């Protein structure tokens, strides 16, 4: 579950009510949303979240209402049916598998523990049994750094689930595991938000902080000048720090509070800040390092960094001037340019126009939880398949829009009507 879906589920959970949650479990082809994406239908019919670009939401809504009524989990597959009028399907040509289950205090007693972990920014993994023994289907097992809670129905299956979930605690990825014949587990790793550290207290910083928050980063603004570095100027930042940026970054790294998902944007545009900060940053395993300035300023900065001993290989990691070539002028446009370059770098793309490429539109690793560039082609290249990141559907004799199984022991095929 993502933040809004989990928050809404908790609201009804605390009230003792039941909700239906649909989760993308696997994809094939050009699917609009990655595995782990969720949509919630409340008892009053309100909807939070989505699992596609709108193509199959009506059918998913009906499935959710059915699950709310019966309490029986459903696993359904949707693809390109070729019938635009009557069949629910994905117009993008991809295929998604969606699991729908009823969530309440009885079925998921660990939900409050999951919510508390995400609110406290603690890594956690959720294991759900999709297929297997009837008594295990739909059960949750929650795995954290300090233990695990719940059961999938037996010690052998629980042990396999915990082992598989440990990897998800490190990567934050959604995967499928098959510990036994006929048994499929959905494993959702949920990491704390990655960090975006912006150095320099300017209007460009305020605009970029807004973009960073929108993209799901925990944003820190740091500058040594207290008069400019105030909460009022940067309301979208999670943290506003008055300190020399290089000293702050060194302290955060020593404390283990930066990691390979952290991005650093240097907007100070002043050598006395830039050089010591970038000298420190280029020695850390950060996901992205960018610095603002003209091409002349970037060349001067690079010369200063070489003079203090920064090797060419480290200097090659620096994006300067920062951002993609969008012709940006205003702080808001510049923030879009910088944010776009961060997304492109994270996905291993060059930021070119989609109309000029032939490869996959979507990255293999989705969202700011990705660790550095994905092993994925550029906009004009062919993507490399990464099944451990995006669980890929196996061939099955199940038409799009039909259920893969109902909750009873003998699978039956049931049409999904819009």
C-alpha positions, 0 to 999 in steps of 0.5 A: 500500500502507498501512503494515502491508501494505507492512511485511508485503510487505517482510518476504517480499520480503527473504526472497526469497518472493512475495506477492499484493497486491490494490489497489482501483483505482476505485470507484463508488457507496457503496464501503466502502474508497477507491482505493489500499487494499490487501490482502496474501496471503502464501505461507502464506495469512495475510492483511494488510489488506482491500479492503472491509467483508468482502463480497468478501474471500473472492473476493479471497483466491481471486484472490490465491492464483491469482495467486500460483500463475500470476504473472499479474495480474488486474483484477476488478470487484465490485458488487451482484449481487443474489444473496446466496447464490452471488455475491461482491458489495458489499451496500452497493450500490457497485462496486469495481475491484481489481487483484491482482498478485504482488510479489517481488524480480523483479516489483517491484525498487523495493519496498525504495526505496518502503519506505525513502521511507515510513519516512523520511517522504519523499513518493513516488508509485507508478505501476502499469500496469493495462491496456495493452501486455502487456509493460507490465501490472503494471510499477511506476514509483516517482517521488520528489522527487529522481528516478524509478526503474523503467520501464513498458516504454518512454520515452514511457509512462515520461515520461507516468507521471512527469508524472502522478505529480508531481501525486500527490506534492503531493496524496497522492491515488490517481488513474487516468491514461489516457495512450494508448488502451487504457492505464490507469495507477494512480497512488498518492501517498504523503505523510508522515503529517500533523501533530497538534500538541497544546498543553497537558500534561494527561490530555486531551492524553494521550487525544487523542494516542492518538486522533491516532495511531490516526487516522494523525497524527504527534502532537506534545505541547508545553508550557512546563512541563517537570515535566508535559511528559514522555515517560512521560506521553505515550507515544503522542506521536511528539514531546514538546517543552518550549517555549512553544507559540507560540514552537514553532509559529512556529519549525516554520512558519518551518522549513516543518514545518507545512502545510495538513494540520496540525491544532492542538489548544489544551488549555492553557486558560490565557490566557498560553499561549492568546492568543499561540499562537492569534494565531500559529496563526490567521495560518497555513494550518492545516487545523483549529484548536481550543481547549478551554474553557467557553463563557464561557472561549471568549468571554473568549479571543475578546475577548482575541484581538480586542484584540490585532488578530486580525480577525473572518475569522481568528477565525471559523476557531477551533473553541471550545469544541473538539469535537462536542457528544457530552456528553463528560465524561472525557478519553477521551470528550473526545478522541473528541469532538475527533477527530470534529470534526477528521474532520468538518471535514476532510470538509466535514461538520457532524457530524450523525447519519447517520440524519438525512441522505440524502447520501453516507456517505463523504467524497470525500477520504479519510484525514488526507492530505486537504488541508482540507475536501472539496468534499462536502455535509453529512450531509443534503446531496448530495455533489459528484462528485470524480473526480480524488480517487476514480477512478470506474468507467466503464460496462462490460459486465463482470458483477460478480465477473468479471475485466476482463482476464487477463494474456495479450494477448486479454482473456477473461472468467473467472468468480470463484468463492468 
